[in-house]
Amino acid sequence: MNFIYSKQAIKTINCMDSVTKQRIKVAIEQLPDPLECYGKCDNMSSLKEIIFTVTKSLDGGYEAQAAGHLIFTQSDSYGELFDILRDAVKCHFDEEEMPALIRVQLVKNGVIAV
């Protein structure tokens, strides 16, 4: 499977330790080729990833909700959010159903006058 990386992604990958790089490599290798899966995969769980939508809380901090799963969590800072999400996923799934990747989408709400 071929990937196109942005300059920022390459900087991030270069800053990782070798254990983290190896874990990501193993997780990516478990993902099916999107072109082979297109139109055939009935649910996202076959992709072995879980997607969290993250918004800023009105009370401060962040709130996260998993797409397609009943997982909700919050954190005081963006820095601690990733550890909290990892713990929430580990508590929710059995070992054989555990997603290989957690995708985080930060949503910024805005209002535009027409």
TATA-V573757 format. One record per run of one state. SS is the DSSP state (alpha for helix, beta for strand, coil for the rest). FROM is the first residue (numbers start at 0). LEN is the number of residues. If there is no record, write none. Layout:
<<SS FROM LEN> <SS FROM LEN>>
//
This chain:
<<coil 0 6> <alpha 6 9> <coil 15 2> <alpha 17 13> <coil 30 3> <alpha 33 4> <coil 37 6> <alpha 43 4> <coil 47 1> <beta 48 8> <coil 56 5> <beta 61 5> <coil 66 5> <beta 71 4> <coil 75 2> <alpha 77 15> <coil 92 2> <alpha 94 3> <coil 97 3> <beta 100 6> <coil 106 8>>
//
